């Protein structure tokens, strides 16, 4: 597959980019795939307005962040580079109220800078 397809699947995921590009990205960031535990998410829930649309921009739709947000009544849009959406390069074509994510540690400064744009 070539570039990003702008259609979203029912799961909220964006279609995958080329697999070699995604594998290369993942292999270059050995210690970046660390996942947020439930006890890191529970304290946030009280501060998120009910029924918000939350963009989890580093998730393929199966993370604990996404799981708990959905259980708490929020609409969650999940995107990640492996499935075709590079948060640092691509522009979203969907509405969201906020971003809640656990970005790759090696790119944390880039993610923060992008959020302030």
Buried (B, 14 or more C-beta within 10 A) or exposed (E): EEEBBEEBEEBBBBBBBEEEBBEEBBEEBEEBEEEBEEEEBEEBBEEBEEEBBBBBBBBBBEBBBBBBBBEBEBBBBBBBBBBBBBBEEBEBEEEBBEBBBBBBEEBEEEBEEBEEE
